[in-house]
Amino acid sequence: MDHFLYQDGELFAEDVSLRDIAAQVGTPFYCYSAATLTRHFNLFDEALAGMEHLVCYAMKANSNQAVLKLLGDMGAGMDVVSGGEYRRARAAGVPGERIVFSGVGKTEEEMRLAISGGIRQFNIESEPEMVLLSSVAVSLGAEVPVTIRVNPDVDAKTHEKISTGKKGDKFGIPISRAVEVYAQAAALPGLKVIGIDVHIGSQMVDLEPFRLAFRKVAELTEVLRGEGHEIARLDLGGGLGIPYERSNADPPLPRDFGQVVREEVGHLGCEIEIEPGRLIAGNAGVLVSKVIYVKSGEDRNFLILDAAMNDLIRPAMYGAYHDIIPLSEPKPGAEPATYDVVGPVCESGDTFTKQRVMAEMGPGELVAFRSAGAYGAVMSSEYNSRPLIPEVLVRGDQFAVIRPRPTFDEMINRDTIPPWL
Ligand code: LLP
């Protein structure tokens, strides 16, 4: 459920008309709903009620300062994967003890930054990382809490580009070698092994892979405890999917996910961490764009928008589906039209969807891409010298621009011409 609904025939974000925002900030823009973000965070928090837990928002999904502040103020932890994300989380007021550092390629600088600034734990992904982290911790006179990310070799049944828990993926250490690697970690100075981490993929709409992975983690917990390790915390990753195509979707809910956690690892008495990103932010955001032209092709009609693949790359990159709806609700009984919806960027990859049956649109009319709050703005670029588009946050009847559109001069002046040229 989200808070983007038609009111008297116009699409609103909570109590604000998206058309009014468009009139003030121009198109295209991203718009997020604070109520939806809040609701989704609470759903996860409630799903784990009764178990000691922390919901660490995977901020890669949407790392705008206002979004982080909103979630951080509710008590969310943050899952970060770079020094930049760590800095963003801290700048939004999230304390180090609620920040978890994930990622396969943490650098020495990033380790220093997080150890000096405060960190809840590092999720270690390889032996060389473990050795480097140990030496950095020792050099700073610190003992850092760590989990080791295991690769359970479970098929997440999702798009191959976002599947991360199969043998052959670059993530984690093979679960079959966990006993050996945990022994090595325990022997290294500066590291305090406290738990196990797993994350097998994203946009997962079947709970079974989660169950299989968590079961393997539970078995490993017992084995490692038998070896004398204190396994007190399980980081179970993120990955729960969202209904991108509203008309034919019934994905599992956070409470169903919580039930799987309870059933598979609840008996171990561990503190539970989860790292959801998409489910918190995805349906909390839309991308609003204007139709520039309706162009008749040889055998099809193109809806040419002012948003493009540089603003929302998911369709081009993963063949992802996003619902596209008009800001003015179609009249009952209105005949739909069929379009290839495209942007102005000069490659055919700049296609949001082909042969979509949707409301008939004319030039100047506005549309919203739904489910664009996660992996939308954060993955955008200035390809074709199209400045990054603004982000807007709505709460109730108020809205604010939370990232302004840069001017063309700001974009151009980031480049410098060498004096010798
Ligand atoms: N934890 C780790 C270690 C991750 O790698 C990810 C996502 C998450 C948590 C959050 O997963 P979520 O709950 O959002 O599914 N750009 C892609 C998605 C990439 C996901 C990468 N890792 C997309 O647009 O679909």
Residues whose N, C-alpha, C, O or C-beta is under 5 A from the ligand:
A	BS01	LLP	A58 A61 S102 I162 H199 G201 S202 Q203 G237 G238 G239 L240 E275 P276 G277 R278 L279 R314 Y375
